[in-house]
Amino acid sequence: MLFWSTLLTEAFENSSISEPPANLLTEIFHCKAETVVQFARRLSQLPPSSSQQELQKVSSLSGLADTKVGLLSLYHDNAVYKHGYGSGEAELMAHV
């Protein structure tokens, strides 16, 4: 929706950009990275049925079956409702 009326838009001010916490990537996210070569080597040592299951876990469509999609958005909404937009909890959820 676009508003061209200066009565609605002239008083508008952008808020400052919030910076993510310093420990966001190191303490909040935990990632086990595996290269393609490591993945292929690991799969070559598994029986065919197990290797097929491992391949399906990392396929591009695997996220469609993930029931946690949208969960962090819900957490952000709840933090905003409980603590307000400018709270540390809401900002953390926005960065996550």
N, C-alpha and C positions, 0 to 999 in steps of 0.2 A: 504494500500500500504506500503510495506517495502522497505527501502533504506539501503543497506549494504555498499555502497561506502563511505569510510572515507572522500573523498573530499566533500561529501554532509553533512555528519553527525558530523564531529569532531568539527566544530565551533558552533554547536547547544548548547544553554543554556536554561534551564527551567526558566521561569519567576517566580517571587515570588507569593505566594498564597495571594489573596486579602481577607481581612476579611469582613464579612457582617457588615452593619451599626448596631450600638447598638440598635437602635429603630426599627429594621426590623420586629420583631414579635409583638411588642406592639403597634406601631403606623401605620404600613403599612398594616399588615394583621389583619383582624377582623373576629373572629370566634365565632360562637354560638354553643357551644358543648352541646350535649344532650346524656344522657346515654340511653342504650337499655330499661331499666325499665321506664325511663321518656317518651321515645318515645312510648312504648307500652301503657302506661297509657293515653297519649294524644290521641292516635289513638282509644282507647276503648271508648272515649267520643264523637267521630265523627260518622256521618252516614256512612254506608258502601262505598258509592261512594267517599266521601271525604277522608276516610281512605285509600282507594285504590290509590288515587292520591298522597297522602303523602308518601305511601310506594314506589311508582314509582319514586318519586323525589330522594329518597336515595338509590335506587337500583344500582347495579354495572354497569348497562347498561345506566344509565341516562346521563353519560358523552358523549355518542355517539351523542346525540342530541344537545349538547352544542355548539353553533356557535362561542364561544369565544376561542375555542381550537387553540393554536398557536399564539394568540394575543400578549402575553408577549414576545414571541420569535421575533415577528415582531417589537415590541417596542425596543428590544435590538438591532436588526439589524439597526434600524433607529438611535438610539443613537450612535452606533459605526460609522455609516456613517457621522453623523453630528458633533460629538464631539471627535471621536477617541476611540480606544480600552482602553486606560488608563484613560479615563474621569470618573468622579464620576457618571455621568448619566448612562454610559454603565455598570459600575461595579454594580450599584444598580439594573439595569434590569437583569444582570447576576445572582444576588442573589435571585431576586424575582422569 
